[in-house]
Amino acid sequence: MAPSATQHRKFARLLAVALLVFFGFAASMSARLATAELVFERDTAEAVRWAALDVNNAVYYQRWADLEPAQAHEALRGALRANPRDSTAWIELGLIAEHARNGSEAARDLAQAAQVDRQYLPAWTLANYSFRRGDAAGFWPAAAHAASLAYDDLRPLLDLCDRMEPDPGIALARLGPSARLERAYLDLLIGKNRLDAAQDVARLMLARPSPENAARLTAFTERLIAAGAETPALEIWNGLGKFAILDPAHGVVLTNGDFVMSPSGAGFDWRLPGPAGLLTHWSPATLSFSFSGSESDDCALLEQWAPLAVRRYRLSFEYQTPGIPPATGLRWAITPPNGAGSQSAGLASAPTWQQRRWSFVSEHAGLARVRFLYRRQPGTPRANGRVELRHVRLEVE
């Protein structure tokens, strides 16, 4: 049966009353919120407490906790009643409980923060708490979770991991496989000058070839060379596989002697420390230096670290010096690991390509510097011309 006109009017009156109540409540609530905001902006403990209690606002409760530390526990519990997913309140409650030596409550609150907020800060805070407690069982899951969420500097987290477990292989296994973590861990260990431990991480990185890993490992090779750590430096360098394997025991000690690649200035490759005014040009198989006449009177043009043994070697190369007068001032030099007793051989001018050989005895095993040098001879003008090199060899004689 269709509703009567009377029923329609009754329904309309009820709807009108409901709307009046709703809009009245909304207006009242809006005015209440506005009043609370004005009171909150006074930023006194009393005003903020009143505003928080009046409108049950989690942000107000948080500010109350800041302004009145003695009431922080009550204020933070209020924040959680207003918003149970307020991870900041859970964290602060956990730290308060830790300060009060209530370990079980602290662990529960910090774990809850990490549960309701899947971002870095709660996981990092929980890992820190577990570290302070010496709780390895709680630390590693929290650290692994934090590592998976980190988007910025991993160093603080990895420093905790390193202090909890000095073996980087074990630590990384517990954090989970990650090329990004391995690179950051390598940086951390190098920064701590723990080069032996860093080698373990470098070996893991060699198993994950990538441009990012290659750049890090090349820089690590530089650090090992500077530390005089020849064996691991060769291991990492050879593992990168960019050039032929260096093998001092079998006389393979020079990198990129045919200049198949432009000198990178890194690791065991050629470096170009040439002074201002000197122009260097690389083309496959040839490296050339153009003098403008404004260079230093005594400078290195080219150099490389070579792992020499105690034995006799022969340096051979081809060169030409178009435009440079007979007293070229050019020479090759070998400086042994201890820096003493450098040996050198000068070059005469060569208008066209010539081959030259120079034999010498290495009396010390280790990393020696192979250098191509220029020193202006007394009474001669500054060099103004070009030097070209190719087919540089350093072999056992």
C-alpha positions as CSV (number, residue, x, y, z in Angstrom):
1,M,0.0,0.0,0.0
2,A,1.4,3.4,-1.0
3,P,2.4,5.8,1.9
4,S,-0.3,8.4,2.6
5,A,0.3,12.1,2.5
6,T,0.3,12.2,6.3
7,Q,3.2,9.7,6.4
8,H,5.1,11.7,3.9
9,R,4.7,14.9,6.0
10,K,5.8,12.9,9.1
11,F,8.9,11.6,7.4
12,A,9.7,15.1,6.1
13,R,9.5,16.5,9.6
14,L,11.8,13.8,11.0
15,L,14.3,14.4,8.3
16,A,14.2,18.2,8.9
17,V,14.8,17.6,12.6
18,A,17.7,15.2,11.9
19,L,19.3,17.7,9.6
20,L,18.9,20.5,12.1
21,V,20.5,18.3,14.8
22,F,23.3,17.3,12.5
23,F,24.1,20.8,11.3
24,G,23.7,22.1,14.8
25,F,26.2,19.5,16.1
26,A,28.6,20.3,13.2
27,A,28.4,24.0,13.9
28,S,29.0,23.4,17.6
29,M,31.9,21.1,16.9
30,S,33.4,23.5,14.4
31,A,33.2,26.3,17.0
32,R,34.7,23.9,19.7
33,L,37.6,23.0,17.4
34,A,38.2,26.6,16.6
35,T,38.2,27.5,20.3
36,A,40.6,24.7,21.1
37,E,42.9,25.8,18.3
38,L,43.0,29.3,19.7
39,V,43.7,28.0,23.2
40,F,46.4,25.6,21.9
41,E,48.2,28.5,20.2
42,R,48.9,30.0,23.6
43,D,51.5,27.2,23.9
44,T,51.5,26.9,27.7
45,A,51.2,23.6,29.5
46,E,47.8,24.5,31.0
47,A,46.3,25.8,27.7
48,V,47.6,22.9,25.6
49,R,46.4,20.4,28.2
50,W,42.9,21.9,28.2
51,A,42.8,21.9,24.3
52,A,44.0,18.2,24.2
53,L,41.4,17.0,26.7
54,D,38.6,19.1,25.2
55,V,38.8,17.8,21.6
56,N,40.9,14.6,22.0
57,N,43.6,15.7,19.5
58,A,46.8,13.6,19.3
59,V,48.9,16.5,18.2
60,Y,47.8,18.5,21.2
61,Y,48.6,15.6,23.5
62,Q,52.1,15.4,22.0
63,R,52.7,19.1,22.7
64,W,51.4,18.7,26.2
65,A,54.0,16.0,26.8
66,D,56.7,18.3,25.5
67,L,55.7,21.2,27.7
68,E,55.0,19.2,30.9
69,P,57.5,16.2,31.0
70,A,56.2,15.2,34.4
71,Q,52.8,14.4,32.8
72,A,54.3,13.0,29.6
73,H,53.2,9.4,30.2
74,E,49.5,10.5,30.7
75,A,49.7,12.9,27.7
76,L,51.1,10.3,25.4
77,R,48.5,7.7,26.5
78,G,45.9,10.3,25.6
79,A,47.5,10.7,22.2
80,L,47.2,7.0,21.6
81,R,43.6,7.0,22.6
82,A,43.1,9.7,20.0
83,N,45.2,7.9,17.4
84,P,46.4,4.4,18.2
85,R,48.7,4.5,15.1
86,D,50.7,7.4,16.4
87,S,54.2,5.9,16.2
88,T,55.8,9.0,17.7
89,A,53.8,8.5,20.9
90,W,54.6,4.8,21.0
91,I,58.3,5.6,20.6
92,E,58.3,8.3,23.3
93,L,56.5,6.0,25.7
94,G,59.0,3.2,25.0
95,L,61.9,5.6,25.8
96,I,60.2,6.7,29.0
97,A,59.8,3.1,30.0
98,E,63.5,2.4,29.2
99,H,64.5,5.3,31.3
100,A,62.4,3.9,34.2
101,R,64.2,0.6,33.7
102,N,61.0,-1.1,32.7
103,G,62.5,-3.2,29.9
104,S,59.4,-5.3,29.0
105,E,57.2,-2.3,28.6
106,A,59.9,-0.4,26.6
107,A,60.3,-3.3,24.2
108,R,56.5,-3.7,23.8
109,D,55.9,0.0,23.1
110,L,58.9,0.3,20.6
111,A,57.8,-2.9,18.9
112,Q,54.3,-1.5,18.6
113,A,55.7,1.7,17.0
114,A,57.4,-0.4,14.4
115,Q,54.3,-2.4,13.8
116,V,51.9,0.6,13.2
117,D,54.4,2.6,11.2
118,R,56.4,0.7,8.5
119,Q,58.9,3.5,8.1
120,Y,62.6,3.8,9.0
121,L,62.5,5.7,12.3
122,P,60.5,3.2,14.4
123,A,62.6,0.3,13.1
124,W,65.8,2.3,13.7
125,T,64.7,3.2,17.3
126,L,63.9,-0.4,18.1
127,A,67.3,-1.6,16.7
128,N,69.0,1.1,18.9
129,Y,67.1,-0.1,21.9
130,S,68.1,-3.7,21.3
131,F,71.7,-2.7,20.8
132,R,71.8,-0.8,24.1
133,R,70.4,-3.9,25.8
134,G,72.9,-6.2,24.2
135,D,69.9,-8.1,22.8
136,A,71.2,-9.7,19.6
137,A,68.0,-11.7,19.0
138,G,66.0,-8.5,19.0
139,F,68.6,-6.4,17.3
140,W,69.1,-8.2,14.0
141,P,65.4,-8.4,12.9
142,A,65.0,-4.7,13.7
143,A,68.2,-3.8,12.0
144,A,67.3,-5.8,8.9
145,H,63.9,-4.1,8.8
146,A,65.4,-0.7,9.2
147,A,68.0,-1.4,6.4
148,S,65.2,-2.4,4.0
149,L,63.5,0.9,4.7
150,A,66.5,3.3,4.7
151,Y,66.6,5.7,1.8
152,D,69.5,8.0,3.0
153,D,72.6,7.6,5.0
154,L,73.1,3.9,6.1
155,R,76.2,4.7,8.1
156,P,74.7,5.0,11.6
157,L,72.8,1.8,11.3
158,L,75.7,-0.1,9.9
159,D,78.0,1.3,12.6
160,L,75.6,-0.4,15.2
161,C,75.8,-3.6,13.2
162,D,79.5,-3.5,13.1
163,R,79.7,-3.0,16.8
164,M,77.3,-5.8,17.4
165,E,79.1,-8.2,15.1
166,P,82.6,-7.3,13.9
167,D,82.6,-9.9,11.1
168,P,81.1,-8.1,8.2
169,G,80.2,-11.3,6.4
170,I,78.0,-12.5,9.3
171,A,76.5,-9.0,9.7
172,L,75.6,-8.7,6.1
173,A,74.1,-12.2,6.0
174,R,71.9,-11.2,8.9
175,L,70.8,-8.0,7.2
176,G,69.9,-9.8,4.0
177,P,71.6,-9.7,0.6
178,S,71.8,-6.2,-0.8
179,A,74.4,-4.6,-3.1
180,R,73.5,-1.2,-1.6
181,L,74.3,-2.4,1.9
182,E,77.6,-4.0,0.8
183,R,78.7,-0.7,-0.8
184,A,77.8,1.3,2.3
185,Y,79.5,-1.3,4.6
186,L,82.7,-1.1,2.5
187,D,82.6,2.7,2.9
188,L,82.1,2.4,6.7
189,L,85.0,0.0,7.1
190,I,87.4,2.0,5.0
191,G,86.4,5.1,7.1
192,K,87.4,3.1,10.2
193,N,90.6,2.0,8.5
194,R,89.6,-1.6,9.0
195,L,91.0,-2.6,5.6
196,D,91.2,-6.3,6.4
197,A,87.5,-6.5,7.1
198,A,86.8,-4.3,4.1
199,Q,88.5,-6.9,1.9
200,D,85.8,-9.4,2.9
201,V,83.1,-7.1,1.8
202,A,85.0,-6.3,-1.4
203,R,85.0,-10.0,-2.3
204,L,81.3,-10.2,-1.9
205,M,80.9,-7.1,-4.2
206,L,83.1,-8.7,-6.8
207,A,80.5,-11.4,-7.1
208,R,77.9,-8.7,-8.0
209,P,79.4,-6.9,-11.0
210,S,77.9,-3.5,-11.6
211,P,79.2,0.0,-12.5
212,E,78.5,1.1,-8.9
213,N,80.5,-1.8,-7.4
214,A,83.3,-1.3,-9.9
215,A,83.7,2.4,-9.0
216,R,83.7,1.6,-5.2
217,L,86.2,-1.3,-5.6
218,T,88.5,0.7,-7.8
219,A,88.6,3.4,-5.1
220,F,89.3,0.7,-2.5
221,T,92.2,-0.5,-4.6
222,E,93.6,3.0,-4.4
223,R,93.3,2.9,-0.7
224,L,95.1,-0.5,-0.5
225,I,97.9,0.8,-2.7
226,A,98.3,3.8,-0.5
227,A,98.6,1.5,2.5
228,G,101.2,-0.6,0.8
229,A,98.8,-3.6,0.8
230,E,100.0,-5.1,-2.5
231,T,98.5,-8.6,-2.3
232,P,94.8,-7.6,-1.6
233,A,95.1,-4.6,-4.0
234,L,96.1,-7.0,-6.8
235,E,93.3,-9.4,-5.8
236,I,90.6,-6.7,-6.0
237,W,92.1,-5.1,-9.1
238,N,92.4,-8.4,-11.0
239,G,88.9,-9.4,-9.8
240,L,87.4,-6.3,-11.6
241,G,88.6,-7.8,-14.9
242,K,89.0,-4.5,-16.7
243,F,92.6,-5.3,-17.8
244,A,94.9,-8.3,-18.2
245,I,95.6,-10.1,-14.9
246,L,98.7,-8.7,-13.1
247,D,100.9,-11.6,-12.0
248,P,104.2,-10.5,-10.4
249,A,105.3,-14.1,-10.0
250,H,105.2,-14.6,-13.7
251,G,106.5,-11.2,-14.7
252,V,103.1,-9.6,-15.7
253,V,103.4,-6.2,-13.9
254,L,102.3,-3.4,-16.3
255,T,98.7,-2.3,-17.0
256,N,97.4,-0.9,-20.2
257,G,100.8,-0.7,-21.8
258,D,99.3,-0.5,-25.3
259,F,96.9,2.3,-24.3
260,V,93.9,0.3,-25.4
261,M,91.9,2.4,-23.0
262,S,92.3,6.0,-22.0
263,P,94.3,6.2,-18.8
264,S,91.8,6.3,-15.9
265,G,94.2,7.5,-13.2
266,A,92.9,4.8,-10.8
267,G,94.2,1.6,-9.3
268,F,97.1,0.1,-11.3
269,D,96.2,2.0,-14.4
270,W,98.2,5.0,-15.8
271,R,97.9,8.3,-14.1
272,L,98.3,11.6,-15.8
273,P,99.7,14.1,-13.3
274,G,100.8,16.5,-16.0
275,P,101.1,20.2,-15.0
276,A,99.1,23.1,-16.3
277,G,99.9,24.0,-19.9
278,L,100.5,20.4,-20.9
279,L,97.9,19.0,-23.3
280,T,97.4,15.2,-23.2
281,H,95.6,13.3,-26.0
282,W,94.7,9.6,-26.1
283,S,93.8,7.6,-29.1
284,P,93.7,3.8,-29.2
285,A,97.3,2.5,-29.0
286,T,98.9,6.0,-28.6
287,L,99.3,8.6,-25.9
288,S,100.7,12.0,-26.8
289,F,101.8,15.1,-24.8
290,S,101.9,18.5,-26.3
291,F,104.2,21.1,-24.7
292,S,103.2,24.8,-24.9
293,G,106.3,26.1,-23.3
294,S,104.6,27.2,-20.1
295,E,104.9,24.0,-18.2
296,S,106.9,23.5,-15.0
297,D,110.6,22.8,-15.5
298,D,110.4,19.5,-13.6
299,C,107.3,17.4,-13.7
300,A,105.8,13.9,-14.2
301,L,103.9,13.3,-17.4
302,L,102.8,9.7,-16.8
303,E,103.1,7.2,-14.0
304,Q,101.8,3.8,-12.8
305,W,102.2,1.5,-9.8
306,A,103.8,-1.8,-10.8
307,P,104.2,-4.9,-8.5
308,L,107.8,-5.8,-9.0
309,A,109.8,-8.7,-7.7
310,V,113.5,-8.9,-7.0
311,R,114.8,-9.5,-10.5
312,R,116.0,-7.9,-13.7
313,Y,113.4,-6.2,-15.9
314,R,113.4,-4.6,-19.4
315,L,111.3,-1.6,-20.2
316,S,110.6,-1.3,-23.9
317,F,108.5,1.3,-25.8
318,E,108.2,3.2,-29.0
319,Y,108.2,7.0,-29.1
320,Q,108.7,10.1,-31.3
321,T,109.3,13.7,-30.4
322,P,108.4,15.9,-33.3
323,G,109.4,19.5,-32.7
324,I,111.4,18.9,-29.6
325,P,115.2,19.6,-29.7
326,P,117.9,17.0,-29.0
327,A,118.2,17.7,-25.3
328,T,114.6,16.6,-24.6
329,G,114.7,16.4,-20.8
330,L,112.5,13.3,-21.1
331,R,113.3,10.1,-19.2
332,W,111.7,7.0,-17.7
333,A,112.3,6.4,-13.9
334,I,111.6,3.5,-11.6
335,T,111.2,4.3,-7.9
336,P,111.3,1.3,-5.6
337,P,108.9,0.7,-2.8
338,N,111.1,2.3,-0.1
339,G,111.5,5.4,-2.3
340,A,115.3,5.2,-2.3
341,G,117.6,4.4,-5.2
342,S,115.4,5.5,-8.1
343,Q,116.8,4.5,-11.5
344,S,116.2,6.4,-14.7
345,A,117.0,6.5,-18.5
346,G,117.0,9.6,-20.6
347,L,115.6,9.9,-24.1
348,A,117.2,11.6,-27.1
349,S,114.9,13.3,-29.7
350,A,113.2,11.2,-32.3
351,P,111.6,13.0,-35.2
352,T,110.0,9.7,-36.3
353,W,108.9,6.5,-34.4
354,Q,111.8,4.7,-32.7
355,Q,112.0,1.7,-30.4
356,R,113.9,1.9,-27.2
357,R,114.8,-0.6,-24.5
358,W,116.1,0.0,-21.0
359,S,117.2,-2.7,-18.6
360,F,117.3,-2.4,-14.8
361,V,117.4,-4.5,-11.6
362,S,114.7,-4.3,-9.0
363,E,116.4,-4.8,-5.7
364,H,113.2,-4.6,-3.6
365,A,109.9,-6.5,-4.0
366,G,106.7,-4.5,-3.8
367,L,104.9,-1.6,-5.5
368,A,107.3,0.5,-7.5
369,R,106.4,3.7,-9.4
370,V,107.0,3.6,-13.1
371,R,107.2,7.3,-14.3
372,F,107.7,9.2,-17.5
373,L,109.3,12.5,-16.5
374,Y,110.3,15.8,-18.0
375,R,113.1,18.0,-16.6
376,R,114.4,21.0,-18.6
377,Q,118.2,20.8,-19.1
378,P,120.2,23.8,-17.8
379,G,120.7,26.3,-20.6
380,T,118.0,24.9,-22.9
381,P,114.7,26.6,-23.9
382,R,111.5,25.3,-22.5
383,A,110.0,22.3,-24.4
384,N,107.7,23.3,-27.3
385,G,106.6,20.3,-29.3
386,R,105.0,16.9,-29.0
387,V,105.9,13.5,-27.4
388,E,104.1,10.3,-28.5
389,L,104.3,6.9,-26.8
390,R,103.0,3.4,-27.7
391,H,103.6,-0.2,-27.0
392,V,105.0,0.2,-23.5
393,R,106.2,-3.1,-22.0
394,L,107.8,-4.0,-18.7
395,E,109.0,-7.6,-18.8
396,V,111.3,-9.9,-17.0
397,E,114.6,-10.1,-18.8
